[in-house]
Amino acid sequence: MPDRPPVFDDREDAVLTDAVAALVESERALAELEAARVVQFAAAIRVALERSRNRPRAVQEREMALRSIAAEIGVALRWNDRTVQRRLGEALQLVDDFPATLRALAEARISARHVAVIRDLGVELEDRAARASFESRVVERAATDTVAGTRAFARAVLEELHPLSISERFAHAEQQRRVWIDDDVDGMARLGVLDGAAKIRAMYDRLTRQARAIRALPRPESMDDPDAVEDRRAIDQVRADLLCDLVLTGQPAIDATTDTLPGGLGAIRAHVSVVVPALTAAGASDRGASIDGQSPIDADTARRLLAGAPAWERVVTHPVTGAVLAVDRYRPSPAIQRFVRARDVHCRFPGCRQPPRRCDLDHNHDHARGGPTAADNLSCLCTRHHTLKTETPWTARQRPDGSIQWTSPLGRSVTDRPERSVAFAPEPDPPPF
Ligand SMILES: [Zn+2]
């Protein structure tokens, strides 16, 4: 006997009906607001384009005007300015190249996520008529389908309308090949690589075959050596270990530097900054070690790095104040540079996380105008924000506690404080270890 269907309470039904109606209304309002935001982003980027029109250094001036405006909006919204700059470009694209999509968003027929699908795939079509045809078909579909369903449909339409063959598109797509890292939790990180599918699959195949060969080795109990240790690694772990080995110690097969660089490319060693609290270095604590001051790593790894490997840059910090006690003695550079890099931890533009090794040391008060080369007048700035400060009206002023007051061209003021909010004074005495 099947159970009788449950009887729902009428009041619960009423609550649910109201919630669904309110959610539909929220979705409609969000779509309208998003369309309004796109229009404002586009208005802002048009100012940047207008300011650099007909200038001899148009490309660079346009980029600087754009960065300055992106930073202005970023500080106002508490957004990363790179994110703002991307949104500015996308907004202009929507207004200029996808008018029907923007209209559908403003009329709340589709959502911002549908819009992203249409724009991301539609930009592949350079021909205006082809793009308009793509747009009208996909917008119509998006009005009645989920985001995933719309994406699948849009891919099929794109394939049909695309003027280029897959070979021609691959030649273009291959230009986007790159390698990047993402931090993970628990002291881990990911390395990503984007390249042609054949090459990536070949790399994976080679790692797999090498890993299988290692796992096929005879087990130690069948060997005579009493010191042999059984390799208990899973195949995933062996593949990862092999890849690390190849990248950290390998020599590229094609090396154009063999005549100019002693040892060629194979002689170049990895370089990262490890920040280790003194108690952790001494083995009395397991806390607080990090790479570049932002990716936590485990204490054993940190101590192993401290113990040897001259290519690692070492920064030992005070356990309580976080002040810098010692820096590497292997790669001598002016003490003040190392001090500023250790204090700043990352680029000092508000919201930017570029690590010090990717930063310039900037004189907050311009050196040419009498600014001293001292820790209280120097700070880490990545290339993007260094040029923002030197090429646009943005200004930066450092206070004695190391905080930096930024002032935007429109007069908005924002303060960036150093990562460790202690007074930074270099230790006069040598470190106790
Ligand atoms: Zn920066």
Boltz pocket constraint, residues with backbone or C-beta under 6 A from the ligand:
constraints:
  - pocket:
      binder: B
      contacts: [[A, 347], [A, 348], [A, 349], [A, 352], [A, 353], [A, 354], [A, 381], [A, 382], [A, 383], [A, 384], [A, 385]]
      max_distance: 6.0
